[in-house]
Amino acid sequence: MAKFRMVRVDFWRNPVVLEEMSPEDKYFYLYLLTNPNTTQIGIYQITKKQMAFDLGYSIESVHALMERFIHHHKVIRYNPETRELAIKNWGKYNLQKGGKPIMDCIYSELNEVVDKSLIQYVSESIPKGEICSVYQSFCKQVEDSTSKAEVSDQDDHDTYLHTESEEYYDLLMPSLTLSGQEKQPIVLMPILENLNLDKPCIHNPEKEAVKEIIEFWDDNGFGYSNLNAKQQLLAWLDDSTFIQPKLVILKAMNIACANNKRKLSYIIGILKNWENESLLSVEEIDAYQENSNTLQKHKQSTESKPSGRDIPGKFVLNLTAGEDC
């Protein structure tokens, strides 16, 4: 392990860093590039607990950041089984020079990588040919072994995706309870590009409801890493009296967006008002809002008319009226 890691000034000119990353994202990215676990090859073992300890974050916050960097920014990969993390642009930032000592170090560290697919991932951004060829030599070994057991590797890949998914969302939703009775954890499925959504195992109405609400929350600026707020909102799926809880929650979130009030407290306030008015379905809510709008328009039209006697539109003063000539 080196005593220092260089960060090139080009890092700050990267369009992804410049336009898409928040200050928290930039801080986390710099940590991934320079923390004590980093190696010469851009692939290293690190646990999420260690990240949380080093950064002073909660494990939930680290989970959210990892999901964002893997699926949104797409600049890292992480194998939760081997605890190995790979940085996509590592070669661009760190592998500019060769030489025998560096090549020997690279070869030695590549030989210790457990998940060989991460080697191919990092090699795609290495500009120097001789270094890239070392990475490719390990990739060929992987191709030879996978060609003998293609079906088995596909099953392992599916398991890898589900393991990462369940590890993140089990922490987000440990359990939801109804009337004090313990309930099985609801596993939230994250948006995974390579995940086949047609698989029968994930066609569960409860999971789909959770997935839709989380997607709406993340896509509309309610706070991507605010896991506590997400958990409180999802509790309404089980702990409310609504007939259609998912649709009602989404409607409340739409109203919050329309009024530019993207806060959990605002959404909860809307939901509580509807429960207090015994509006338990979207149809009842729509009908109530339509009646309220009609009454409001009628009230405004009534208030626009002046009270009391009508005032004549025109009056002509004639001092001689009624006198005989």
N, C-alpha and C positions, 0 to 999 in steps of 0.2 A: 504494500500500500504506500503510495506517495505521501509526502508531507504536505503537499499543496495540490490544488487543481486550478487550472487556468480557465477563465471565462472570457472568451473573445468579445470584442466590442460589437461584432456582428450579431451577437445574441440579442441586443436591444433593437436591432433593425429588422429582426425576423417579423414578418407580417402577423403571424399567429400571436407572438408575444406582444407586439405593438398594439394590435387592434382587438384581439379577442380575450386576452388574459386580464383578469382583475389584479389589483396589487397583491392580494392573497395568493393568487395563482402564480405570479412572478416569484414571490418569496418561496413558495413550495418548489417551483421548478429549479431555482438556484440551489435549494437544499438537496434535491435529487442529483444535481450535477457535482456537488462539492462535499457531501457528507462523508464521514470517516469510513463508511462501508464501501465507497466507490472503488472500482478497480481500473486497470489500464484498458480493459476491453469494453466497458460500458454495460456489463452484466454483473450484477452482484446480489448477494443474499442480504435481505433486510426484512424485519417483521414490522407490521403496522404498529405494534405496541412501541417498538423502538422509535419509529417516526414520531409518534404522539409524544413520547418522552422528550425527544430532542427539540421538538418545535413548541412544546407547551400546549399542544392541542388535545382535545378529547379524541378517543378512538373513533367516535362517530364522525367527527370532522375530517379525520384522515381518510376514512372510508369514502366520504363524499368527494374529497379532493382526488382520490385515486380513481374513482368512477369517472369523474370529469376529465381527467387527463387521459384515461384509457379510451373512453367512448366519445368524448366531445372534441378535445384537442388532438387526440390520437398521436401522442408523442411518446408514450411508454407502453410497455406490456408487463403484466405481473402474473406469475404462476403461484396461486395460493398454496399449492401442495409443496413445492420446493422452496417457496419464499424467495424466488429469484425475480429481480426487476431488471428490465432492459430498456435503455434509452435510445430512441430511434435515431436522433441526430448526434449521437456521441462521437462518431467518426468525423463528422464535420467540424466539431469543436476541439477534439483532442488528438486525433490520429493523423496529424499533418506530416510528421517526420518518422523515418524508419531507423535502420541501424540494427546491428546484431543484438545488443542488449535489450532493446525494445522488442524486437521480434521474438527473442527467447522468452521474454516476460509474457507477451501476448499468447504465444503457443502454450505456455504452462497454464495460464489462467483459462484459456478456452478449453483445455483438457479437463478442467474441474467443473465446467458447467454441466448441470444435470439435465435441464430442459434444452436440448440442442436446437429446437425450433427458434429459440431466442437469438441464436447466432446468426441465422439467416436474416432475421428482422433487423439487427444492427448493421449487418454487412451492406445492406442496400444504400446506406448513406456514407460509406467510406470512400473518399476521393482518391486515396493513394493505392495504386494497383498492387504493389507487392504485399501490402497489409491486407487488402481485400482478398487476395488469393489464399492467404492463410485461413481466413474465415470460411472461404468457399470450400476449402479442403475438408473442413469439418461438416459443412452442409452436405457434401457428396456422401459422406459416411452415413448421414441421417437418411438421405434419399435411398441408399442401398438397403438400409434396414427396414424402412417403411414400405418399400415396394413388396416385401415379403409378407407383410401383415397389414394391408391397407384397410381392411374392414375393422380390424381390432383397433387401429389407430384412430379411425373415425369415431368409434365408440368412446375412446379415451378423450377425444377432443370435445365431444358433447358433455361428458362428465365434467371436464375442466370448466366449461362455460357455466354449467349449473352450479358447480361448487363455488365459483366466484360470486354468482348471483345470490345464492342462499346465504353465503357468509356475510354479505353486505346487508341484506334485507332482514335477516334474523336479528341483527343488532338494531335495525330501525324499528322493527315491530316485534318485540319479544313475545307479547301476547295481548289479545284484546279479550276482556271478560264481560259477561252479561249477567247481571243479578248475582254477582259474587261467585259464579261458577267458572271454573277454569276452562279455557278454550285452547284448541291447538293453535300454534302460531300461524299467522297468515304470511306466506312467503310472497314478497313483492318481486315481480319480475322486472329487472331493469331493461333498458333499450339496448339490446345487443345486436350488432349488425349481422353477425353470423348465426343468430339464433333462429331456428325454424319455428315460426309462430303457429304453424299448422299441426304441430304435434298434439295428440290427444291429451297428454299429461298436463298441459297448461290451459286447456279449455275449461276453466272453472269460473262461474259467474262472479264469485267473491274475489278471486284473484284479478279478473278483468276489471272489476270496479275499482279496486285499489290501484291498478296500473293506470287507468284513465285519469284518476284524480291526481296521482303523482306526476304524470306527464303534463297535465294542465298546469299544475303548480310550477313545475320547472320551466315550462315554455313561456309562461306569462309573467315572469319576474317577481314571484312571491318570495324568493329566497332559496336558491339551489341547495345550500348547505344547512338550512335550518331544519334539521331532522326532528327536533322536539316539536316544532309547530306542525310538521307533517303528521307526526304520530297522534297529536291531539285532534287534528282534523279527521284522520281516519277512524278514530274512536267513534265518531258519529255514525259510521256504517252499522255498528252493532248497538250502540247505546241510545239511539234516538227512536222516536215513535213514528218516523216517516214510513210511508208505504213504499216509496221509491227513493231510498236514501242516497244512492249514487247520483241520480238525476237532480235531486234537490240540492245536494252539495255543489254540483257543477253549476247549477243555476245561480246559487249564492256567490260562487267565485266569479261568474260572468258579470254579475251586478257590481262586485267589488272592482273588477277591471274597468267597467264602464264609468265608475265614479272615481277611478284612480286612487282607490283605497286598498292597496295590496297588503293587507295585514290580517293575521289570524283573528284578532279581536273583532275586526269589522265583520268577517264572515260568520263567526260564532254569534255575533249580535243579530245578524239577519236570520240565522237558523233558529235562535231562541224566540225571536218575534213570531216566526211562522208557527212554531210549536205552541206558543201561548195563544195564537189565534186559531188553533186546531186546523191549520192548513197542512195536510199530511202528504199531498201529492203535487206534482207540477201542474196538473190541470186545475186543482183547487187554488193554487197560488196565482196562476194566470187569470182565472176568473175573478179572484179577489182584487188583483191589480187593475183589471179592466173596469170593474165597478167603481173602484176608488178614483180612477181617472175620469170616469163619467160624472161622478158626484163633484169632483173638483172643478170640472168645466162648467157644470150647472151653477155651482156656487160663485164662480168668477163672473158668469153672465148676470147673475142676480145682483151681485155687489156693484156692477157697473151702472145699474139704473138708480137715479136719485130717489130718495124717499120723500113723502109729503105730496102737496098739491103740484100739479103740473104748472110750470111757469110759461106764460104766453110767449110765443115766439116773437111777436111784434106788437108794440103799443104806440099809438099816435095820440099825442096830447092836443085836444081842441078846446080852447077856452070859451068859445062861442056856442058850443053844442048845447041845445035845449032852450036857448033864448029866442023870444019872438022878435021879429024885425018891426 
